[in-house]
Amino acid sequence: MKKLLISAVFTSMFLSISAQETPNEKSQDTSKVQALDEVLVQSVRVKADSPITHSNLDKEELEKRNLGQDVPYMLNYLPSVVTTSDAGAGVGYTSIRVRGSDASRVNVTLNGIPYNDSESQGSFWVNLPDFTSSVQSLQLQRGVGTSTNGSGAFGASLNLLSDAVSNEANGEISNSFGSYNTHKHNVKFSTGLLSDHFELAGRLSTIKSDGYIDRASSDLKSYFLQAAFVDSNTLIKALAFGGKNITYQSWNGLEDPEKLKNDRTYNTAGMYTDEDGNIQFYDNEIDNYAQDHYQLFWNQRFDNHWSTNLSINYTRGRGYFEQYKEDQKFKTYGFEPIVNGSDTINKTDLIRRRWLDNHFYAANANVNYKNNKIDFTGGAFYSYYTGDHYGEVIWARYASNSEIREPYYDSNAKKTEFTVFSKATYRINSQWSVFGDLQGRFLNYKTTGITSDLVEMIYDESYAFFNPKAGLTYKLSSSNQFYFSYGKAHREPSRNDYEQGIITPEKLDDFELGWRFASAKTKVNTNVFYMNYTDQLVLSGELNDVGSALRTSSGKSYRLGLEVDAEVQLLKNLRTMPNIALSTNKNIDFVTSRDGELVNLGSTNISFSPAVVAGNMLEYTPTKKLQLGFLSKFVGEQYMGNIDSEASKLDSYFINDLNIVYTFDGLPWIKEIALSALVNNIFNVKYESNGYFYTYDDDYSDPGTVTTVDGAGYYPQATINFLIGATVKF
């Protein structure tokens, strides 16, 4: 069956909507405004002939499937990408893995400003719903890449550029509806350039969905505002954007095999037993969080050689998740026992909230010089983060001596980062060019107080990292280009790692060897990668009590793989864009505890790292107004732990989507009307794209012996579902 499935992937032809740049690809818009906009990301992006493995997506490609799903789902068909959704349908909490590395190891920047949370290192797209509607273009660099700001990239770098300044006034209204009562509504506008210099633009969006999983609802709101001044050599932009999410929790997954088979949408979050012994579900088991970003950019071009960029950012985040908890011990919350005659009460049912209140400040400055031989960028970055973590009980059946709003735990963290970098591409002649990138990162992370487990957490750790990168590009002919690159990266532990006592940073040496081919009808991008890790923090498979993935140090480990993506014009109106990634991902000497003793398992598979990830898009355009796309995605089997336990195996899956876009134009007062439809998982496959794995020691069944027991849970994904939408542009 698996052979047939893989064969089907190949014969169906794979997808990569990557629109990867190649040496012969048409150049981007060279207008002065557009060129100045691109200065925002020139320090973190690479060009078509760079010796860095990368893929690009522009606004036109993103619009085809932008019907309410989060940013990770827009990237699903790029090489080596695996996406998943807690609620099952791509709305709410979603995440991405690249080359087997989870989202906390994908360096994300918005207009060159780091988006990853400073402590967890994750990127929470639920806090920026419908951000895709304000993205001009994005670039996904696989491997170490050339990220210069924020935490080191251990799997990939994702750089997003928000909407460019519009020369002409325009407006847009977009609405979409779909399965699970999903609907998205947004409005956009731009004044165009007023007096040839000033622009105001904005977007308001709302997205709601009941989710595929029971009660896994999402109520998401977001905004994007832009004010810009531009002249021939200056661009000043002020941005304010953000969002608020209220999502019913669905991070528990399913451990019961019977329910996974017959009741896949069952959600245990919020479950409790009433006084009559009946199972009930708390109606406000939610995550309620808001995040606002304020960015200011000043791009200055002095002449045809010199330009500068200054960026300032402030991010404000605050919110909580709420839980109903049964039979909680008083001592966990600082309650005194209640003595009533001969009876003592020391447990209670309660509702608690755990809060996160944080501020993130960042400043980035760089200078660029280029001529026909050299393209040089150098700069510095500084950021300061402070975050408060605290919990409160808002109701209790027995409140004891508690006070309203009195925190039962309280912890503060501060993190500072200073980075200096320089990178340059030097063209030796028409065939050869060399690339160099030097980065120094200097960090301090300081925590005080106690955690939600009432454990003291006091750290004051500093790190100094030197991350060099180098590459070589050789242009054999107008159609063939070869490249080689090496990059070193270091990465500090996350807050969850600190809570487990892990303070050792990770190290990575990344080697990339690639070939790019381009002809009139065919483009092929091929690369081999070898990523050699020291003290890599791999996902253990376990979750903490708030659904966050825990990690463990694997010592020595590596990832070795081959990636191929292509674009082939089969007929005048028919093209295919396949991609495939084949890899082996190994821990070299993995040590674990089994049956009461430490065991060296030798070489094991790294968790959540499938050996095969493939995709394809078959695109048919019978007329200029109609476009049909058949999208396919295959993800091979993977282990959710690092001990190769059969209980931790996540089965392979092969899903297919259908995308239809039809455009009306030539209408009075309307620029165009675009109708779009997306039918996901058209063959109604039941699959799980994510899960968790745990072990525990059972020393009760047989006194005197300890037996390790394995267990797993899974996150079911939606069966066949659809989204339809209409966008009116003025």
C-alpha angles and dihedrals in degrees: 000000000000091000090051090049094051089045089053089054092055097042091046088052121236134265133233114161082183095118083202115199117248133185093264097042117125113266120252124254107298098196113134094245092050092047091051090049090056091057085077091072105024091105093057103031132074132214131243096268096043118125089237122105107239149146131209134209124189132199094266092058093044093051093061094071102019098121101130107299119125128263095266090062090055087060097044096108098049117107117283093003123137121181133191140181129210092210090044103237107070098264122106120011108016132160143188136219124198121194087348093303115127126234094269088065096049108092107222124192129182109207087340094309117117114253100181112108108258094229108031091030089216128127114230108199091179085077091059104043116184091009087141087074089064098045119109095185142333137206126206114200114193120215122009091332118174102294109158102174130055131006118346119272110244097170107008148332122237116198119188125192116200124223117312123234110277120224093203132050114254144162136201137193119191131183131173136177134187153140122335090029090290117167136164129193128180142162126204133186143174128188090209117222109330112205085357091285116060132066134179119191137166151162136209120194141178127187127184131178137164089213130226090264116071112275091352090136127164129205106183131175130179144167139196125195127180133184118184141181119196138174132159095293107013134070121179118181131183116191133186118180139148148126148223127224132196107183130169108235118257103161097116096080119189126296097169109094091202093055091043088058102039108017105032096162095057112131121197094189112117093015119148139152120247126218091274093054095254121141112245134175123226107237097214103050089136147144110228114185137150129195129186128189127199118189133177123191132186115187116184128185113195099181139326090298110036131058136155138201129202119187131184124186138185121183123188121193130176138156148100145231119233127214139181108220127189129214096001117179115245093227091062089066101033093255121152117232115262112232116200109175106295093347125090122195115202102151133063145171111245148163117235137184125207113204136205117191115176146164127201124192123184139173126188130183129177141163128213130202124181141165133158091292109035138033111191131179126179132170153131135249131197130183137176124196131184125180134180120207117191141147135215137187110229097180136011133177087221110023097181111184096337123134124218113264091005108144115235090198132017131183135168130200132191126190129183127186132187119185132180122186145168130186134176142179116209120193107213093185139324091297108034132056132165130209130203131180127181124185134176119193122190118188141178125189120187128179135181136179131032133306129236087269088060090246119140112249113192119156135153107180129165127194134190117195131185112198116185124183131184137176146175130213125196122190106204094178141335088282104038131062130170130194141181128191141176126198135178122204136180126195132194122225121265127239091264089054091052090051087058092048096254111141102149114110123231125243130206135186111194124194121188127185117182147174126200122194126186131178133156094279106016136056123180129181117190130175141167119210135192117189114188115194135195117197091354111186102225124186108267091205092244127115129213122231092278096050098260118142117250125217138211132197113256098190105214119015142147146195120215121181155146123230125190128177129168147173117216125183100214096175135356091273101022128076137162128208111195130177136178135181121198117186148157116215117189143176104213102208109006116187121197141158115259127169093350099311140078114261129190105219093185115209113015135164117266111244121261093010112125116199092221129041117166140162145169143193120204107194123193122186109185091171135009089255099049128062126178122193129188110196125194132185130184123186118184126225117286140185119243091205136040101242098074091242113170087221089064097053119122110203123237119256139197119200134175132203133193120217123190126183125180123179130201119197139163092062121143114262091357126093094201145326116222119197116194137179132188122192108190124204092003093184092056096238117183106220145148120221097183142021145143137255131205141173132204135181115248107201097157106071094062114024113224094027134083120212122188113224123201125213137173144192131201140208108222115215126216122279118219111338138154146213126196127185148172127210121193116198123195 
